[in-house]
Amino acid sequence: MNPRSFGPGSSLRDLYIAREGRRLRESSFDRSGGNRDYYVVKPGEKREICLIKGAGVITHIWMTLGPMDQVEEPFVHRKLALRMYWDGEESPSVEAPVGDFFGMGHGLTKNFVSAPLAMSPQDGRAMNCFFPMPFASSARIEVESGCAESLKCYFYVDYELLPSQAEDALRFHALWRRERTKGIDDSSLSNARFEFGGKNVSGDDNYMILDAVGRGHYVGCNLNIHNLRFTHEWNWYGEGDDMIFIDGESWPPSIHGTGMEDYFSTAWCPTQPYSSPYHGIILGGDANWAGKVSFYRYHIEDPVMFSKSIRVTIEHGHNNRRSDDYSSTAYWYQDEPHGKREALPPASKRLPLPDQLPFDPDAMRECFDY
């Protein structure tokens, strides 16, 4: 057996090859034999849903949430936090609101499919993750509720136990961020100059999707934008370039893109929902690009390797001129231990902004630190 791996991969081509290990599952099934096949997560509670001992790899996670009564609490998929810990670590390798982790932001769910993540009917509330997550001695998963009411949490965690973990197995990581980007005042500029003027020759003020230290590979993100500019003129939010800085390189980085929609493998200011294995648009926004959007790009066939560090960034509008509500979940593999990271903000700071424009500034302060 090759010491670098155990068994074949996951393609159709490999299914006939004999595999080592044992397939197992942790789930929320009713231990009494009844039909209460869920864990109850109370307001403010941290609840461990999975603790696996030994070496292995998580291969699939399925989860869905429901109310204890018939009243649906809004934005539960932003209010419930998900954390994962490998091999007894104290700092989580995965930390994100549950809906964002499974591929879509804004506290919403919607049917879509990609290779590593999917939201399935009804209305995207059946959430699936197929990212492999290796561990050498243990894997622990917990949820923490920021909800006002108790929730039903149904889940599967499918995994393989192995004789040992491959020495070169990097650990899976995911991290959610949110920022009210700070652009410029557009009142004294023409719309064309505001949207296209100026030059960004540093990338210093870009929105940060991932800032990691160590050795590994970045494997993609979802990005969610709420257009906060109120205008009847051309209001495209996505003119910003992606810039990925590897191992401390200066501007221009070796991976420099041409526009937000181009990084997500789409084109021409798109609004049409679209799903493919590695890129897509889950939420396309409203007329004149107003409202909320959600894009994804997963580097499954083209991971971005780094030896010392990586900064995955994107301009918020050309030359960082736009002030919008950005949030993202980045996914990557790296050696442990991972570096210090900003903590997940409390649920009150994760809530999406109201859909209506223009906004009440006092209402916005409830969701952001000023």
Secondary structure, 3 states (H helix, E strand, C coil): CCCCCCCCCCCHHHCCCCCCCEEEEEECCCCCCCCCCCEEECCCCEEEEEEEECCEEEEEEEEEEEECCCCCCCCHHHHEEEEEEECCCCCCCEEEEHHHHCCCCCCCCCCEECCCEEEECCCCCEEEECCCEEECCEEEEEEEECCCCCEEEEEEEEEEECCCCCCCCCEEEEEEEEEECCCCCCCCCCHHHHHHCCCCCCCCCCEEEEEEECCEEEEEEEEEEEECCCCCCCCCCCCCCEEEEECCCCCCCCEECCCHHHHCCCCCCCCCCEECCCEEEEEECCHHHCEEEEEEEECCCCCEEECCEEEEEECCCHHHCCCCEEEEEEEEEECCCCCCCCCCCCHHHCCCCCCCCCCCHHHHHCCCCC
